[in-house]
Amino acid sequence: MFNRVHHTAIICSDYQQSKNFYTDNLGLEIIKETYQSHRGTYKLDLALNGEYVIELFGFPDAPERPSYPEACGLRHLAFEVDLLESTIEELQAKGIETEKIRIDPSTGKKFTFFTDPDQLPIELYEK
């Protein structure tokens, strides 16, 4: 029935700050940026390794997330990495703090979390 997940949509509170975070800090590539002046909204299509993965939206006066992290809806965004420790070092060099490394009891793989500018949890999961 399905081929794959096409993309994840994120609504941010500060479009420019989130755009910089996802492109400058996380290295996602801009595919297309659209501004709708009649609505005052932005839409930024982002790719990872050439594959479309995230739509970043900037809406004026978007409501806040009701609670963290167990509100209904998207729980977190996860990126697979080859070496968790070196990815953590890269993020920390950019001023992004991560949680302690944990071990997934089901797979034995290492993982950790950090947050975007709106406190959306982002997971790093070692390959």
C-alpha positions as CSV (number, residue, x, y, z in Angstrom):
1,M,0.0,0.0,0.0
2,F,2.7,2.6,1.0
3,N,6.1,3.1,-0.4
4,R,7.8,5.1,2.3
5,V,7.3,8.1,4.5
6,H,7.2,11.1,2.2
7,H,8.0,13.9,4.7
8,T,7.4,15.3,8.2
9,A,5.8,18.7,8.7
10,I,6.9,21.0,11.5
11,I,5.2,24.2,12.5
12,C,7.7,26.6,14.2
13,S,7.2,29.7,16.3
14,D,10.1,31.7,14.8
15,Y,10.6,30.8,11.2
16,Q,14.0,32.4,10.6
17,Q,15.5,30.8,13.8
18,S,14.2,27.4,12.9
19,K,15.3,27.7,9.3
20,N,18.8,28.5,10.5
21,F,18.7,25.6,13.0
22,Y,17.7,23.0,10.4
23,T,19.9,24.3,7.6
24,D,23.0,25.8,9.3
25,N,23.2,23.5,12.4
26,L,21.8,20.2,11.1
27,G,22.9,20.6,7.5
28,L,19.6,20.0,5.8
29,E,19.4,21.3,2.2
30,I,16.8,23.8,1.0
31,I,14.8,22.4,-1.9
32,K,12.3,25.3,-2.1
33,E,11.2,28.2,0.0
34,T,7.7,29.7,-0.4
35,Y,6.2,32.9,1.2
36,Q,2.5,33.5,0.9
37,S,2.1,37.2,1.6
38,H,-1.7,37.1,1.8
39,R,-1.4,34.6,4.7
40,G,1.9,35.8,6.1
41,T,3.2,32.2,6.1
42,Y,6.4,30.5,5.1
43,K,6.9,26.9,3.8
44,L,10.4,25.5,3.5
45,D,11.0,22.2,1.9
46,L,14.2,20.5,3.2
47,A,16.2,17.5,2.1
48,L,18.7,15.1,3.7
49,N,21.2,13.6,1.3
50,G,19.1,14.7,-1.6
51,E,15.9,13.2,-0.2
52,Y,12.9,15.4,0.7
53,V,12.3,14.9,4.4
54,I,10.9,18.0,6.2
55,E,8.4,20.7,5.5
56,L,9.0,23.6,7.9
57,F,6.1,26.0,8.3
58,G,6.0,29.5,9.8
59,F,2.5,30.5,10.7
60,P,1.7,33.7,12.6
61,D,0.3,33.0,16.0
62,A,0.5,29.2,15.9
63,P,-0.7,27.7,19.2
64,E,1.9,26.2,21.5
65,R,2.4,22.5,22.0
66,P,0.1,21.4,24.9
67,S,2.7,19.5,26.9
68,Y,6.1,17.9,26.5
69,P,6.7,15.2,25.4
70,E,3.5,13.1,25.8
71,A,1.0,15.3,24.0
72,C,-1.0,13.6,21.3
73,G,0.6,13.9,17.9
74,L,4.2,13.7,16.7
75,R,6.4,12.5,19.6
76,H,9.8,13.1,18.1
77,L,11.8,13.3,14.9
78,A,14.6,10.8,14.6
79,F,17.8,10.9,12.4
80,E,20.0,7.8,11.9
81,V,23.7,8.4,12.3
82,D,26.8,6.3,11.7
83,L,28.7,7.3,14.9
84,L,26.7,8.8,17.7
85,E,29.6,10.3,19.6
86,S,31.0,12.2,16.6
87,T,27.6,13.5,15.8
88,I,27.1,14.7,19.4
89,E,30.5,16.4,19.2
90,E,29.5,18.2,16.0
91,L,26.3,19.4,17.6
92,Q,28.0,20.5,20.8
93,A,30.5,22.5,18.7
94,K,27.5,24.4,17.4
95,G,26.2,25.0,20.9
96,I,23.5,22.3,20.8
97,E,23.3,20.3,24.0
98,T,22.3,16.6,23.9
99,E,21.0,14.3,26.6
100,K,23.1,11.4,27.9
101,I,23.6,8.5,25.6
102,R,21.2,5.7,26.2
103,I,21.0,2.1,25.0
104,D,17.8,0.8,23.3
105,P,16.9,-2.3,25.3
106,S,15.2,-3.8,22.3
107,T,18.1,-3.4,19.8
108,G,21.2,-2.7,21.9
109,K,21.7,0.5,19.8
110,K,22.9,3.8,21.2
111,F,20.6,6.9,21.0
112,T,20.1,10.3,22.5
113,F,17.9,13.4,22.2
114,F,18.3,17.1,21.7
115,T,15.7,19.8,20.9
116,D,15.0,22.3,18.1
117,P,14.3,26.0,18.9
118,D,10.6,25.1,19.8
119,Q,11.7,22.3,22.0
120,L,10.6,19.6,19.5
121,P,12.5,16.5,20.6
122,I,14.9,15.2,18.0
123,E,16.5,11.7,18.4
124,L,19.8,10.6,17.1
125,Y,19.9,6.8,16.6
126,E,23.1,5.0,15.8
127,K,23.1,2.7,12.8
